[in-house]
Amino acid sequence: MKYVDEFRDPYKAEALLWQIEKLCHILEKPIKIMEVCGGHTHSIFKYGIEEVLPKAIELIHGPGCPVCVMPKGRLDDAIAISQNPNVIFATFGDAMRVPGSKTSLLQAKAQGADIRMVYSPLDSLKIAKHNPDKEVVFFALGFETTAPSTAFTILQAAAENINNFSMFCNHVLVIPALQALLDNPDLQLDGFIGPGHVSMVIGTDPYQFISRQYHKPIVISGFEPLDILQSVWMLLQQLVDHRCEVENQYNRLVEKAGNQVAIAAMNKVFEVRETFDWRGLGDIPDSGFKIRSEYAQFDAEHKFTIPNIKVADHKACQCGEILKGVLKPWQCKVFGTACTPETPIGTCMVSSEGACAAYYKYGRFSQVVKNEEVEKEKVKV
C-alpha cells in the first residue's frame, strides 16, 4: 500500500459495484451479510457503502465493538476501583463515557476520582513509575487486537518489578462470540465480513469452523471502501459458486497463522475465563481472558474488593438486539432522542465504532429520506 487514495478510487468502486450487482442478479434472493467489526461498521456508514450496494444486500452490524459489549456490572466494578482514594485509574478515552448502572467513569472523575485517559497500557505503566505511593490500575478491554499490548505491559511490569501497577482485565474473544451468533436460530446470515484488526493477531485459521461446521462463507476484510466492496464481491462469488471458505481480502496485513509473537505473549500472561458476560449476548463460555495466577500481583481483581454484580440494561435501551443484528439502530425507541452521543443510554452510542454512534453521525438523515419516500409510496397506493 502506497497511498490511501488507491483504496478510495471511485472508478474501481464503480467497477466493483457493477460486479456485485451482476452477482445479485444471479443469486436472485436477498442476501444478509454481517460485518463483525465495529471498525467496518464505522467505515460503511462514513463512506455511504450501504447506500450504494444493491437493495438485495442487507448489512447486519455485529458485536465487534469492544466498548459496546461491556456489561454494566463490569463498568460498575471499574468505577468502584477508581473511587478508591489511593488509586490512579487509567483508561482509553472511549471508555470514559460508557454508562454504568448509576454513573460513568467521566462522572466519577468529575466527582473527584483520579481517572486519567491514556493512549496505551504502557502510558499507565509510566504513571505507576512516577507515582510509587499510588496504586495505578489500567482498564484493559478490547478483543485480541489490544490484548497483546496488555500482555506485553504486564511482562514489562514484571521485568521491572513495578508492584504498584495492575490491570482490570476485560479482554474478550471474537471466535466464541461468532459461535454464539451462529447458534442463534433467529439470526439468519448468508456470510460474514471478518474483522481485520483481530485477524492481524490470530490469523485466518481460527475461522475455519464457520465454513466447516456452519457452512457459511467468511472474508477477512480491510477497512477502506474498496476493501469492503471487494469483500462483499468475494462473499457473493462464494455463494454463486456454492462454496463456503475462509478467504483473506486483507492479505497485505493478515497472515494465515497470525502474529506468533503476540499470540505467545497472550498465552504466557492470560488464560481463558470459564465464561464472560457480554452486553446483549449474555454469558458466553470461554469468551474472555483473565490474568494467570503467575501474574496475580498485576491483577486488579486480586488486589481490590469489587462488587462483581450483574446489572440489567436500561429498559428502553435495545443495544442487545442491535449487537445481535436483530434490530437496526434507528429501530431503537430512544435512538436520536433520549439517547445521543452527548447523552448515551446504551454503549452502542458511545464508541465511534458503535453502530448507533456511527449511524447517528453519518446515516440518520438518509434514513429520514428513505422513510419519507416509503410514506410517499404508501400515499400513491
Phi, psi and omega in degrees: 000122179258314185225143177298326182303332180298334182260011178228023183290117183295329180290320176292325177297317178299319180296318179294318179297323178296318179293321178296316178300319180298316180292325177298321178295323179292319183288325177054042176200159176295143181238128177250121180238130177260124168269118188287321190274138176296332176296323175293318178303314179300314181294321181300317180285318184300318185261006176067029184296319181298329182288331185262348178289153176303149182298339180291341182262125174246125177267127179256130185268116188272188187269038187269016175259112186298327177290322185293330184270001181285120182287156182301323182299319179290326175294319176299322177297317179298316180296321179298319178295316184296334183276357173294128186297341181260013186249137163255119184255124183248140183206163172288155186298322185286350176272348186295323187260003181293124183285130169273202181286332183234329185207186176231171177297324179296318178291323177297323177296318179297333180272003172120350178292143180274088182244127185236139177273132180232166181256347177202159177297333178296329175299320180291328177294323176297320178300319179297321179296322184277350181228067186295342180272000181243154170268120180257126182239129176257133179276094184273114179216163180126172178278196179298347178300313185261348182299322179300320180295325175296314181298314180296326179292320177296318178297323177293318179297322179292319181296324181265000178056048178268100190270352179263027183231139176208168180240137167263099194275122178225033179288137181240162187245135188284325186296311177299327178294318178296321179295321178297321178294318181291334178279352180277111183292342181282344184253103181263114182238148177263341180180173184233140162267111187281154184288126183287313184293315178301318184291336174300330180271307189269347181082192183259342184302320183298344182273359185300331181297333181295317180280321186280318185270321185253354176058046176239140175280149175219139177235120176286127190236150167282188192245357177278161183306315180292328175302310185291318179296318179295322179295319176298315179300318180295321177296313180297322179297321176298317181295319178297321182276000183058043177250153172226097185226164170264113179245153186241096175286331186269040187288352176289343179229334185261129177251157184303316183267359179076198180261102187293328178294315179295317180297319180297319179295317178298315181296328180288322187265325188250156163229163185277134175289152177297324178202158175217139181274116178261135177297125178086337181251344180080197180287126177240121181298144173053040188243012180213161176262148165228160184282135180296155182298332178298338180242031184299333180294345179253014181256112182298333179290341174269329184280330188236151172274121182238153184301316179052050181244135175286137181234132180287152177289162175303136185300326182279342184278135180241033179303322181302314180292327178291318179296329179275355180081011180283324180239154169271156182308315184291349178275350175289139186296331185252004182299127175076357178246272176289332183249111178225169177301331179283327180228071184286135172266322180244163184291332182296344181263358186268298184286149177296340178273352179290142183299319182294316180295318180295317181290323179298320183284319190246333194241353189292329181288323178295327178291324176300316179298317179300315181298321179295320179296320178298316180296321179297320179295321178299318180297319179298318180296000000 
